[in-house]
Structures are given as structure tokens and as C-alpha cells.
């Protein structure tokens, strides 16, 4: 079982939000992040980077838990 500290919970939540955003893009061609922060604005890019880093953090944590 993967044990999550506070940072990993935040990463997991951001990862889910990012996945839902991609679902909206795929189903409805609607990018919620772009709608809130502007099309490829600095803030939107920051959100995309943070969500991507969250995915990496969850992946690394999952791989570490599998090696124990």
C-alpha cells in the first residue's frame, strides 16, 4: 500500500485535476486551465508544469513503494 504524506496528497489531487482537465479537452475541446488563466499565459504554464511535476512525484513514490 502506498503511504502518502501531505506533499504526495497534494500531488495526487493535482494529478487528478490534470486528468480531469485532459478529459474535458478530449471530450469537449475545453481546456479549463486555459479558460481560468488564459491561453498559454504564464500562470497557465505554471499550472501545467506543477501538474506534470505532481505526476512525476507520484510515479517515483509508487516505484519506490514497489521495491520495498
CHARMM internal coordinates of N, CA and C (Angstrom, degrees):
IC EDIT
DIST 1 N 1 CA 1.4536
DIST 1 CA 1 C 1.5240
ANGL 1 N 1 CA 1 C 109.75
DIST 1 C 2 N 1.3081
ANGL 1 CA 1 C 2 N 115.88
DIHE 1 N 1 CA 1 C 2 N 133.45
DIST 2 N 2 CA 1.4575
ANGL 1 C 2 N 2 CA 122.27
DIHE 1 CA 1 C 2 N 2 CA -179.81
DIST 2 CA 2 C 1.5253
ANGL 2 N 2 CA 2 C 109.63
DIHE 1 C 2 N 2 CA 2 C -79.24
DIST 2 C 3 N 1.3282
ANGL 2 CA 2 C 3 N 116.52
DIHE 2 N 2 CA 2 C 3 N 120.67
DIST 3 N 3 CA 1.4581
ANGL 2 C 3 N 3 CA 121.03
DIHE 2 CA 2 C 3 N 3 CA 178.22
DIST 3 CA 3 C 1.5195
ANGL 3 N 3 CA 3 C 108.14
DIHE 2 C 3 N 3 CA 3 C -95.57
DIST 3 C 4 N 1.3209
ANGL 3 CA 3 C 4 N 115.96
DIHE 3 N 3 CA 3 C 4 N 127.85
DIST 4 N 4 CA 1.4542
ANGL 3 C 4 N 4 CA 120.95
DIHE 3 CA 3 C 4 N 4 CA -175.60
DIST 4 CA 4 C 1.5213
ANGL 4 N 4 CA 4 C 111.01
DIHE 3 C 4 N 4 CA 4 C -110.25
DIST 4 C 5 N 1.3325
ANGL 4 CA 4 C 5 N 115.36
DIHE 4 N 4 CA 4 C 5 N 128.30
DIST 5 N 5 CA 1.4545
ANGL 4 C 5 N 5 CA 119.51
DIHE 4 CA 4 C 5 N 5 CA 170.93
DIST 5 CA 5 C 1.5302
ANGL 5 N 5 CA 5 C 107.80
DIHE 4 C 5 N 5 CA 5 C -86.02
DIST 5 C 6 N 1.3115
ANGL 5 CA 5 C 6 N 116.82
DIHE 5 N 5 CA 5 C 6 N -177.69
DIST 6 N 6 CA 1.4748
ANGL 5 C 6 N 6 CA 120.69
DIHE 5 CA 5 C 6 N 6 CA -175.81
DIST 6 CA 6 C 1.5338
ANGL 6 N 6 CA 6 C 111.58
DIHE 5 C 6 N 6 CA 6 C -58.85
DIST 6 C 7 N 1.3275
ANGL 6 CA 6 C 7 N 117.26
DIHE 6 N 6 CA 6 C 7 N -41.90
DIST 7 N 7 CA 1.4726
ANGL 6 C 7 N 7 CA 120.22
DIHE 6 CA 6 C 7 N 7 CA -178.71
DIST 7 CA 7 C 1.5194
ANGL 7 N 7 CA 7 C 111.28
DIHE 6 C 7 N 7 CA 7 C -65.24
DIST 7 C 8 N 1.3110
ANGL 7 CA 7 C 8 N 116.81
DIHE 7 N 7 CA 7 C 8 N -39.39
DIST 8 N 8 CA 1.4652
ANGL 7 C 8 N 8 CA 119.36
DIHE 7 CA 7 C 8 N 8 CA 179.85
DIST 8 CA 8 C 1.5274
ANGL 8 N 8 CA 8 C 111.52
DIHE 7 C 8 N 8 CA 8 C -71.61
DIST 8 C 9 N 1.3371
ANGL 8 CA 8 C 9 N 117.92
DIHE 8 N 8 CA 8 C 9 N -31.71
DIST 9 N 9 CA 1.4667
ANGL 8 C 9 N 9 CA 119.82
DIHE 8 CA 8 C 9 N 9 CA 174.31
DIST 9 CA 9 C 1.5255
ANGL 9 N 9 CA 9 C 110.28
DIHE 8 C 9 N 9 CA 9 C -63.94
DIST 9 C 10 N 1.3256
ANGL 9 CA 9 C 10 N 116.12
DIHE 9 N 9 CA 9 C 10 N -42.84
DIST 10 N 10 CA 1.4647
ANGL 9 C 10 N 10 CA 120.10
DIHE 9 CA 9 C 10 N 10 CA 177.31
DIST 10 CA 10 C 1.5253
ANGL 10 N 10 CA 10 C 109.68
DIHE 9 C 10 N 10 CA 10 C -62.12
DIST 10 C 11 N 1.3269
ANGL 10 CA 10 C 11 N 116.38
DIHE 10 N 10 CA 10 C 11 N -43.73
DIST 11 N 11 CA 1.4693
ANGL 10 C 11 N 11 CA 120.56
DIHE 10 CA 10 C 11 N 11 CA 178.61
DIST 11 CA 11 C 1.5261
ANGL 11 N 11 CA 11 C 110.54
DIHE 10 C 11 N 11 CA 11 C -61.44
DIST 11 C 12 N 1.3177
ANGL 11 CA 11 C 12 N 117.09
DIHE 11 N 11 CA 11 C 12 N -41.31
DIST 12 N 12 CA 1.4643
ANGL 11 C 12 N 12 CA 120.59
DIHE 11 CA 11 C 12 N 12 CA 179.76
DIST 12 CA 12 C 1.5272
ANGL 12 N 12 CA 12 C 111.26
DIHE 11 C 12 N 12 CA 12 C -64.67
DIST 12 C 13 N 1.3179
ANGL 12 CA 12 C 13 N 116.89
DIHE 12 N 12 CA 12 C 13 N -42.69
DIST 13 N 13 CA 1.4645
ANGL 12 C 13 N 13 CA 120.81
DIHE 12 CA 12 C 13 N 13 CA 177.92
DIST 13 CA 13 C 1.5257
ANGL 13 N 13 CA 13 C 110.48
DIHE 12 C 13 N 13 CA 13 C -62.18
DIST 13 C 14 N 1.3283
ANGL 13 CA 13 C 14 N 116.55
DIHE 13 N 13 CA 13 C 14 N -45.10
DIST 14 N 14 CA 1.4707
ANGL 13 C 14 N 14 CA 119.82
DIHE 13 CA 13 C 14 N 14 CA 178.07
DIST 14 CA 14 C 1.5245
ANGL 14 N 14 CA 14 C 111.34
DIHE 13 C 14 N 14 CA 14 C -63.33
DIST 14 C 15 N 1.3046
ANGL 14 CA 14 C 15 N 116.54
DIHE 14 N 14 CA 14 C 15 N -36.48
DIST 15 N 15 CA 1.4606
ANGL 14 C 15 N 15 CA 120.64
DIHE 14 CA 14 C 15 N 15 CA 178.19
DIST 15 CA 15 C 1.5217
ANGL 15 N 15 CA 15 C 111.03
DIHE 14 C 15 N 15 CA 15 C -65.04
DIST 15 C 16 N 1.3155
ANGL 15 CA 15 C 16 N 117.25
DIHE 15 N 15 CA 15 C 16 N -41.03
DIST 16 N 16 CA 1.4681
ANGL 15 C 16 N 16 CA 121.11
DIHE 15 CA 15 C 16 N 16 CA 177.05
DIST 16 CA 16 C 1.5329
ANGL 16 N 16 CA 16 C 110.14
DIHE 15 C 16 N 16 CA 16 C -65.28
DIST 16 C 17 N 1.3357
ANGL 16 CA 16 C 17 N 116.89
DIHE 16 N 16 CA 16 C 17 N -43.90
DIST 17 N 17 CA 1.4658
ANGL 16 C 17 N 17 CA 120.67
DIHE 16 CA 16 C 17 N 17 CA 178.17
DIST 17 CA 17 C 1.5321
ANGL 17 N 17 CA 17 C 109.90
DIHE 16 C 17 N 17 CA 17 C -59.79
DIST 17 C 18 N 1.3223
ANGL 17 CA 17 C 18 N 116.43
DIHE 17 N 17 CA 17 C 18 N -43.28
DIST 18 N 18 CA 1.4657
ANGL 17 C 18 N 18 CA 120.40
DIHE 17 CA 17 C 18 N 18 CA 178.04
DIST 18 CA 18 C 1.5218
ANGL 18 N 18 CA 18 C 111.89
DIHE 17 C 18 N 18 CA 18 C -63.24
DIST 18 C 19 N 1.3203
ANGL 18 CA 18 C 19 N 116.11
DIHE 18 N 18 CA 18 C 19 N -40.31
DIST 19 N 19 CA 1.4634
ANGL 18 C 19 N 19 CA 119.52
DIHE 18 CA 18 C 19 N 19 CA 177.83
DIST 19 CA 19 C 1.5120
ANGL 19 N 19 CA 19 C 112.21
DIHE 18 C 19 N 19 CA 19 C -65.16
DIST 19 C 20 N 1.3308
ANGL 19 CA 19 C 20 N 116.76
DIHE 19 N 19 CA 19 C 20 N -40.34
DIST 20 N 20 CA 1.4621
ANGL 19 C 20 N 20 CA 120.23
DIHE 19 CA 19 C 20 N 20 CA 176.86
DIST 20 CA 20 C 1.5319
ANGL 20 N 20 CA 20 C 110.75
DIHE 19 C 20 N 20 CA 20 C -64.69
DIST 20 C 21 N 1.3314
ANGL 20 CA 20 C 21 N 116.33
DIHE 20 N 20 CA 20 C 21 N -38.99
DIST 21 N 21 CA 1.4663
ANGL 20 C 21 N 21 CA 119.55
DIHE 20 CA 20 C 21 N 21 CA 177.58
DIST 21 CA 21 C 1.5270
ANGL 21 N 21 CA 21 C 110.68
DIHE 20 C 21 N 21 CA 21 C -61.95
DIST 21 C 22 N 1.3251
ANGL 21 CA 21 C 22 N 117.05
DIHE 21 N 21 CA 21 C 22 N -43.68
DIST 22 N 22 CA 1.4720
ANGL 21 C 22 N 22 CA 119.86
DIHE 21 CA 21 C 22 N 22 CA 177.76
DIST 22 CA 22 C 1.5153
ANGL 22 N 22 CA 22 C 111.15
DIHE 21 C 22 N 22 CA 22 C -64.61
DIST 22 C 23 N 1.3222
ANGL 22 CA 22 C 23 N 117.46
DIHE 22 N 22 CA 22 C 23 N -34.70
DIST 23 N 23 CA 1.4544
ANGL 22 C 23 N 23 CA 120.58
DIHE 22 CA 22 C 23 N 23 CA 175.35
DIST 23 CA 23 C 1.5226
ANGL 23 N 23 CA 23 C 111.12
DIHE 22 C 23 N 23 CA 23 C -62.31
DIST 23 C 24 N 1.3341
ANGL 23 CA 23 C 24 N 116.30
DIHE 23 N 23 CA 23 C 24 N -42.84
DIST 24 N 24 CA 1.4626
ANGL 23 C 24 N 24 CA 120.31
DIHE 23 CA 23 C 24 N 24 CA 177.13
DIST 24 CA 24 C 1.5293
ANGL 24 N 24 CA 24 C 111.18
DIHE 23 C 24 N 24 CA 24 C -63.10
DIST 24 C 25 N 1.3283
ANGL 24 CA 24 C 25 N 116.01
DIHE 24 N 24 CA 24 C 25 N -40.12
DIST 25 N 25 CA 1.4676
ANGL 24 C 25 N 25 CA 119.80
DIHE 24 CA 24 C 25 N 25 CA 178.46
DIST 25 CA 25 C 1.5253
ANGL 25 N 25 CA 25 C 109.97
DIHE 24 C 25 N 25 CA 25 C -63.50
DIST 25 C 26 N 1.3091
ANGL 25 CA 25 C 26 N 116.98
DIHE 25 N 25 CA 25 C 26 N -45.71
DIST 26 N 26 CA 1.4606
ANGL 25 C 26 N 26 CA 120.97
DIHE 25 CA 25 C 26 N 26 CA -177.88
DIST 26 CA 26 C 1.5162
ANGL 26 N 26 CA 26 C 113.58
DIHE 25 C 26 N 26 CA 26 C -68.18
DIST 26 C 27 N 1.3157
ANGL 26 CA 26 C 27 N 116.93
DIHE 26 N 26 CA 26 C 27 N -39.65
DIST 27 N 27 CA 1.4633
ANGL 26 C 27 N 27 CA 120.35
DIHE 26 CA 26 C 27 N 27 CA -176.36
DIST 27 CA 27 C 1.5281
ANGL 27 N 27 CA 27 C 113.58
DIHE 26 C 27 N 27 CA 27 C -83.69
DIST 27 C 28 N 1.3347
ANGL 27 CA 27 C 28 N 116.07
DIHE 27 N 27 CA 27 C 28 N -40.24
DIST 28 N 28 CA 1.4590
ANGL 27 C 28 N 28 CA 119.53
DIHE 27 CA 27 C 28 N 28 CA -170.01
DIST 28 CA 28 C 1.5278
ANGL 28 N 28 CA 28 C 114.49
DIHE 27 C 28 N 28 CA 28 C -124.68
DIST 28 C 29 N 1.3496
ANGL 28 CA 28 C 29 N 116.86
DIHE 28 N 28 CA 28 C 29 N 2.82
DIST 29 N 29 CA 1.4673
ANGL 28 C 29 N 29 CA 121.66
DIHE 28 CA 28 C 29 N 29 CA -175.21
DIST 29 CA 29 C 1.5263
ANGL 29 N 29 CA 29 C 111.07
DIHE 28 C 29 N 29 CA 29 C 54.64
DIST 29 C 30 N 1.3457
ANGL 29 CA 29 C 30 N 115.40
DIHE 29 N 29 CA 29 C 30 N 38.41
DIST 30 N 30 CA 1.4612
ANGL 29 C 30 N 30 CA 122.00
DIHE 29 CA 29 C 30 N 30 CA -179.45
DIST 30 CA 30 C 1.5194
ANGL 30 N 30 CA 30 C 109.20
DIHE 29 C 30 N 30 CA 30 C -121.04
DIST 30 C 31 N 1.3221
ANGL 30 CA 30 C 31 N 116.40
DIHE 30 N 30 CA 30 C 31 N 115.63
DIST 31 N 31 CA 1.4645
ANGL 30 C 31 N 31 CA 122.42
DIHE 30 CA 30 C 31 N 31 CA 178.99
DIST 31 CA 31 C 1.5255
ANGL 31 N 31 CA 31 C 108.04
DIHE 30 C 31 N 31 CA 31 C -98.34
DIST 31 C 32 N 1.3310
ANGL 31 CA 31 C 32 N 116.44
DIHE 31 N 31 CA 31 C 32 N 104.21
DIST 32 N 32 CA 1.4584
ANGL 31 C 32 N 32 CA 121.62
DIHE 31 CA 31 C 32 N 32 CA -176.83
DIST 32 CA 32 C 1.5240
ANGL 32 N 32 CA 32 C 111.61
DIHE 31 C 32 N 32 CA 32 C -62.73
DIST 32 C 33 N 1.3177
ANGL 32 CA 32 C 33 N 117.80
DIHE 32 N 32 CA 32 C 33 N -39.97
DIST 33 N 33 CA 1.4634
ANGL 32 C 33 N 33 CA 121.06
DIHE 32 CA 32 C 33 N 33 CA 179.84
DIST 33 CA 33 C 1.5260
ANGL 33 N 33 CA 33 C 109.83
DIHE 32 C 33 N 33 CA 33 C -61.88
DIST 33 C 34 N 1.3255
ANGL 33 CA 33 C 34 N 116.78
DIHE 33 N 33 CA 33 C 34 N -45.44
DIST 34 N 34 CA 1.4657
ANGL 33 C 34 N 34 CA 120.78
DIHE 33 CA 33 C 34 N 34 CA 178.54
DIST 34 CA 34 C 1.5243
ANGL 34 N 34 CA 34 C 110.99
DIHE 33 C 34 N 34 CA 34 C -65.13
DIST 34 C 35 N 1.3237
ANGL 34 CA 34 C 35 N 116.71
DIHE 34 N 34 CA 34 C 35 N -36.38
DIST 35 N 35 CA 1.4618
ANGL 34 C 35 N 35 CA 119.87
DIHE 34 CA 34 C 35 N 35 CA 179.26
DIST 35 CA 35 C 1.5281
ANGL 35 N 35 CA 35 C 111.30
DIHE 34 C 35 N 35 CA 35 C -66.26
DIST 35 C 36 N 1.3254
ANGL 35 CA 35 C 36 N 117.06
DIHE 35 N 35 CA 35 C 36 N -34.94
DIST 36 N 36 CA 1.4669
ANGL 35 C 36 N 36 CA 120.73
DIHE 35 CA 35 C 36 N 36 CA -178.60
DIST 36 CA 36 C 1.5328
ANGL 36 N 36 CA 36 C 111.44
DIHE 35 C 36 N 36 CA 36 C -81.15
DIST 36 C 37 N 1.3356
ANGL 36 CA 36 C 37 N 116.59
DIHE 36 N 36 CA 36 C 37 N -45.87
DIST 37 N 37 CA 1.4617
ANGL 36 C 37 N 37 CA 120.35
DIHE 36 CA 36 C 37 N 37 CA -170.92
DIST 37 CA 37 C 1.5231
ANGL 37 N 37 CA 37 C 114.45
DIHE 36 C 37 N 37 CA 37 C -105.63
DIST 37 C 38 N 1.3137
ANGL 37 CA 37 C 38 N 118.30
DIHE 37 N 37 CA 37 C 38 N -8.65
DIST 38 N 38 CA 1.4623
ANGL 37 C 38 N 38 CA 120.95
DIHE 37 CA 37 C 38 N 38 CA -177.81
DIST 38 CA 38 C 1.5164
ANGL 38 N 38 CA 38 C 110.32
DIHE 37 C 38 N 38 CA 38 C 103.00
DIST 38 C 39 N 1.3255
ANGL 38 CA 38 C 39 N 114.86
DIHE 38 N 38 CA 38 C 39 N 147.33
DIST 39 N 39 CA 1.4681
ANGL 38 C 39 N 39 CA 121.13
DIHE 38 CA 38 C 39 N 39 CA -177.90
DIST 39 CA 39 C 1.5243
ANGL 39 N 39 CA 39 C 110.38
DIHE 38 C 39 N 39 CA 39 C -63.74
DIST 39 C 40 N 1.3061
ANGL 39 CA 39 C 40 N 116.99
DIHE 39 N 39 CA 39 C 40 N 112.00
DIST 40 N 40 CA 1.4707
ANGL 39 C 40 N 40 CA 126.36
DIHE 39 CA 39 C 40 N 40 CA 179.01
DIST 40 CA 40 C 1.5327
ANGL 40 N 40 CA 40 C 112.72
DIHE 39 C 40 N 40 CA 40 C 51.08
DIST 40 C 41 N 1.3378
ANGL 40 CA 40 C 41 N 115.85
DIHE 40 N 40 CA 40 C 41 N 36.30
DIST 41 N 41 CA 1.4603
ANGL 40 C 41 N 41 CA 120.18
DIHE 40 CA 40 C 41 N 41 CA 172.53
DIST 41 CA 41 C 1.5230
ANGL 41 N 41 CA 41 C 108.33
DIHE 40 C 41 N 41 CA 41 C -71.45
DIST 41 C 42 N 1.3014
ANGL 41 CA 41 C 42 N 116.15
DIHE 41 N 41 CA 41 C 42 N 170.77
DIST 42 N 42 CA 1.4660
ANGL 41 C 42 N 42 CA 120.17
DIHE 41 CA 41 C 42 N 42 CA 178.74
DIST 42 CA 42 C 1.5320
ANGL 42 N 42 CA 42 C 109.90
DIHE 41 C 42 N 42 CA 42 C -59.97
DIST 42 C 43 N 1.3273
ANGL 42 CA 42 C 43 N 117.01
DIHE 42 N 42 CA 42 C 43 N -43.20
DIST 43 N 43 CA 1.4686
ANGL 42 C 43 N 43 CA 119.64
DIHE 42 CA 42 C 43 N 43 CA -179.92
DIST 43 CA 43 C 1.5245
ANGL 43 N 43 CA 43 C 112.00
DIHE 42 C 43 N 43 CA 43 C -64.90
DIST 43 C 44 N 1.3183
ANGL 43 CA 43 C 44 N 117.07
DIHE 43 N 43 CA 43 C 44 N -41.03
DIST 44 N 44 CA 1.4662
ANGL 43 C 44 N 44 CA 119.97
DIHE 43 CA 43 C 44 N 44 CA 177.86
DIST 44 CA 44 C 1.5255
ANGL 44 N 44 CA 44 C 110.22
DIHE 43 C 44 N 44 CA 44 C -62.50
DIST 44 C 45 N 1.3137
ANGL 44 CA 44 C 45 N 117.35
DIHE 44 N 44 CA 44 C 45 N -42.59
DIST 45 N 45 CA 1.4644
ANGL 44 C 45 N 45 CA 120.48
DIHE 44 CA 44 C 45 N 45 CA 179.32
DIST 45 CA 45 C 1.5201
ANGL 45 N 45 CA 45 C 110.88
DIHE 44 C 45 N 45 CA 45 C -64.15
DIST 45 C 46 N 1.3297
ANGL 45 CA 45 C 46 N 117.48
DIHE 45 N 45 CA 45 C 46 N -38.24
DIST 46 N 46 CA 1.4637
ANGL 45 C 46 N 46 CA 121.07
DIHE 45 CA 45 C 46 N 46 CA 177.09
DIST 46 CA 46 C 1.5249
ANGL 46 N 46 CA 46 C 109.89
DIHE 45 C 46 N 46 CA 46 C -61.86
DIST 46 C 47 N 1.3331
ANGL 46 CA 46 C 47 N 116.62
DIHE 46 N 46 CA 46 C 47 N -44.14
DIST 47 N 47 CA 1.4660
ANGL 46 C 47 N 47 CA 120.26
DIHE 46 CA 46 C 47 N 47 CA 178.42
DIST 47 CA 47 C 1.5230
ANGL 47 N 47 CA 47 C 110.12
DIHE 46 C 47 N 47 CA 47 C -60.00
DIST 47 C 48 N 1.3348
ANGL 47 CA 47 C 48 N 117.52
DIHE 47 N 47 CA 47 C 48 N -46.09
DIST 48 N 48 CA 1.4650
ANGL 47 C 48 N 48 CA 120.87
DIHE 47 CA 47 C 48 N 48 CA 179.88
DIST 48 CA 48 C 1.5327
ANGL 48 N 48 CA 48 C 111.17
DIHE 47 C 48 N 48 CA 48 C -60.78
DIST 48 C 49 N 1.3207
ANGL 48 CA 48 C 49 N 117.42
DIHE 48 N 48 CA 48 C 49 N -41.78
DIST 49 N 49 CA 1.4689
ANGL 48 C 49 N 49 CA 121.00
DIHE 48 CA 48 C 49 N 49 CA -179.93
DIST 49 CA 49 C 1.5251
ANGL 49 N 49 CA 49 C 110.56
DIHE 48 C 49 N 49 CA 49 C -66.38
DIST 49 C 50 N 1.3269
ANGL 49 CA 49 C 50 N 117.56
DIHE 49 N 49 CA 49 C 50 N -43.27
DIST 50 N 50 CA 1.4631
ANGL 49 C 50 N 50 CA 121.07
DIHE 49 CA 49 C 50 N 50 CA -179.63
DIST 50 CA 50 C 1.5244
ANGL 50 N 50 CA 50 C 110.49
DIHE 49 C 50 N 50 CA 50 C -64.32
DIST 50 C 51 N 1.3232
ANGL 50 CA 50 C 51 N 117.62
DIHE 50 N 50 CA 50 C 51 N -40.77
DIST 51 N 51 CA 1.4650
ANGL 50 C 51 N 51 CA 120.68
DIHE 50 CA 50 C 51 N 51 CA 177.14
DIST 51 CA 51 C 1.5332
ANGL 51 N 51 CA 51 C 110.17
DIHE 50 C 51 N 51 CA 51 C -64.16
DIST 51 C 52 N 1.3221
ANGL 51 CA 51 C 52 N 117.13
DIHE 51 N 51 CA 51 C 52 N -41.42
DIST 52 N 52 CA 1.4654
ANGL 51 C 52 N 52 CA 120.54
DIHE 51 CA 51 C 52 N 52 CA 176.92
DIST 52 CA 52 C 1.5167
ANGL 52 N 52 CA 52 C 112.54
DIHE 51 C 52 N 52 CA 52 C -62.76
DIST 52 C 53 N 1.3239
ANGL 52 CA 52 C 53 N 116.55
DIHE 52 N 52 CA 52 C 53 N -42.37
DIST 53 N 53 CA 1.4656
ANGL 52 C 53 N 53 CA 120.28
DIHE 52 CA 52 C 53 N 53 CA 177.12
DIST 53 CA 53 C 1.5258
ANGL 53 N 53 CA 53 C 111.22
DIHE 52 C 53 N 53 CA 53 C -65.18
DIST 53 C 54 N 1.3224
ANGL 53 CA 53 C 54 N 116.38
DIHE 53 N 53 CA 53 C 54 N -33.84
DIST 54 N 54 CA 1.4639
ANGL 53 C 54 N 54 CA 120.38
DIHE 53 CA 53 C 54 N 54 CA 175.99
DIST 54 CA 54 C 1.5166
ANGL 54 N 54 CA 54 C 110.76
DIHE 53 C 54 N 54 CA 54 C -62.67
DIST 54 C 55 N 1.3220
ANGL 54 CA 54 C 55 N 116.30
DIHE 54 N 54 CA 54 C 55 N -41.13
DIST 55 N 55 CA 1.4671
ANGL 54 C 55 N 55 CA 120.17
DIHE 54 CA 54 C 55 N 55 CA 178.22
DIST 55 CA 55 C 1.5244
ANGL 55 N 55 CA 55 C 110.50
DIHE 54 C 55 N 55 CA 55 C -62.40
DIST 55 C 56 N 1.3197
ANGL 55 CA 55 C 56 N 116.84
DIHE 55 N 55 CA 55 C 56 N -41.58
DIST 56 N 56 CA 1.4699
ANGL 55 C 56 N 56 CA 120.72
DIHE 55 CA 55 C 56 N 56 CA 178.58
DIST 56 CA 56 C 1.5257
ANGL 56 N 56 CA 56 C 110.12
DIHE 55 C 56 N 56 CA 56 C -64.67
DIST 56 C 57 N 1.3325
ANGL 56 CA 56 C 57 N 117.40
DIHE 56 N 56 CA 56 C 57 N -42.31
DIST 57 N 57 CA 1.4685
ANGL 56 C 57 N 57 CA 120.85
DIHE 56 CA 56 C 57 N 57 CA -179.46
DIST 57 CA 57 C 1.5228
ANGL 57 N 57 CA 57 C 111.05
DIHE 56 C 57 N 57 CA 57 C -62.83
DIST 57 C 58 N 1.3206
ANGL 57 CA 57 C 58 N 117.32
DIHE 57 N 57 CA 57 C 58 N -43.23
DIST 58 N 58 CA 1.4643
ANGL 57 C 58 N 58 CA 120.59
DIHE 57 CA 57 C 58 N 58 CA 178.92
DIST 58 CA 58 C 1.5238
ANGL 58 N 58 CA 58 C 110.27
DIHE 57 C 58 N 58 CA 58 C -66.55
DIST 58 C 59 N 1.3150
ANGL 58 CA 58 C 59 N 117.35
DIHE 58 N 58 CA 58 C 59 N -41.37
DIST 59 N 59 CA 1.4664
ANGL 58 C 59 N 59 CA 121.24
DIHE 58 CA 58 C 59 N 59 CA 178.71
DIST 59 CA 59 C 1.5231
ANGL 59 N 59 CA 59 C 110.85
DIHE 58 C 59 N 59 CA 59 C -61.21
DIST 59 C 60 N 1.3098
ANGL 59 CA 59 C 60 N 117.60
DIHE 59 N 59 CA 59 C 60 N -48.19
DIST 60 N 60 CA 1.4765
ANGL 59 C 60 N 60 CA 121.54
DIHE 59 CA 59 C 60 N 60 CA 179.85
DIST 60 CA 60 C 1.5263
ANGL 60 N 60 CA 60 C 110.02
DIHE 59 C 60 N 60 CA 60 C -61.71
DIST 60 C 61 N 1.3250
ANGL 60 CA 60 C 61 N 116.85
DIHE 60 N 60 CA 60 C 61 N -43.37
DIST 61 N 61 CA 1.4617
ANGL 60 C 61 N 61 CA 120.00
DIHE 60 CA 60 C 61 N 61 CA 179.69
DIST 61 CA 61 C 1.5217
ANGL 61 N 61 CA 61 C 111.06
DIHE 60 C 61 N 61 CA 61 C -63.31
DIST 61 C 62 N 1.3135
ANGL 61 CA 61 C 62 N 116.81
DIHE 61 N 61 CA 61 C 62 N -42.05
DIST 62 N 62 CA 1.4736
ANGL 61 C 62 N 62 CA 120.45
DIHE 61 CA 61 C 62 N 62 CA 179.18
DIST 62 CA 62 C 1.5240
ANGL 62 N 62 CA 62 C 110.60
DIHE 61 C 62 N 62 CA 62 C -64.90
DIST 62 C 63 N 1.3264
ANGL 62 CA 62 C 63 N 117.33
DIHE 62 N 62 CA 62 C 63 N -41.69
DIST 63 N 63 CA 1.4646
ANGL 62 C 63 N 63 CA 119.94
DIHE 62 CA 62 C 63 N 63 CA 179.27
DIST 63 CA 63 C 1.5228
ANGL 63 N 63 CA 63 C 111.18
DIHE 62 C 63 N 63 CA 63 C -66.31
DIST 63 C 64 N 1.3213
ANGL 63 CA 63 C 64 N 117.51
DIHE 63 N 63 CA 63 C 64 N -38.02
DIST 64 N 64 CA 1.4647
ANGL 63 C 64 N 64 CA 120.71
DIHE 63 CA 63 C 64 N 64 CA 177.60
DIST 64 CA 64 C 1.5233
ANGL 64 N 64 CA 64 C 111.34
DIHE 63 C 64 N 64 CA 64 C -64.49
DIST 64 C 65 N 1.3371
ANGL 64 CA 64 C 65 N 116.58
DIHE 64 N 64 CA 64 C 65 N -39.41
DIST 65 N 65 CA 1.4661
ANGL 64 C 65 N 65 CA 119.35
DIHE 64 CA 64 C 65 N 65 CA -178.13
DIST 65 CA 65 C 1.5198
ANGL 65 N 65 CA 65 C 111.27
DIHE 64 C 65 N 65 CA 65 C -70.31
DIST 65 C 66 N 1.3363
ANGL 65 CA 65 C 66 N 117.83
DIHE 65 N 65 CA 65 C 66 N -26.95
DIST 66 N 66 CA 1.4623
ANGL 65 C 66 N 66 CA 121.37
DIHE 65 CA 65 C 66 N 66 CA 178.53
DIST 66 CA 66 C 1.5200
ANGL 66 N 66 CA 66 C 112.73
DIHE 65 C 66 N 66 CA 66 C -75.77
DIST 66 C 67 N 1.3274
ANGL 66 CA 66 C 67 N 117.89
DIHE 66 N 66 CA 66 C 67 N -21.27
DIST 67 N 67 CA 1.4649
ANGL 66 C 67 N 67 CA 120.36
DIHE 66 CA 66 C 67 N 67 CA -178.20
DIST 67 CA 67 C 1.5151
ANGL 67 N 67 CA 67 C 111.96
DIHE 66 C 67 N 67 CA 67 C -88.30
DIST 67 C 68 N 1.3205
ANGL 67 CA 67 C 68 N 117.83
DIHE 67 N 67 CA 67 C 68 N -7.37
DIST 68 N 68 CA 1.4784
ANGL 67 C 68 N 68 CA 120.75
DIHE 67 CA 67 C 68 N 68 CA -178.40
DIST 68 CA 68 C 1.4969
ANGL 68 N 68 CA 68 C 110.83
DIHE 67 C 68 N 68 CA 68 C -83.75
END
COOR INIT
IC SEED 1 N 1 CA 1 C
IC BUILD
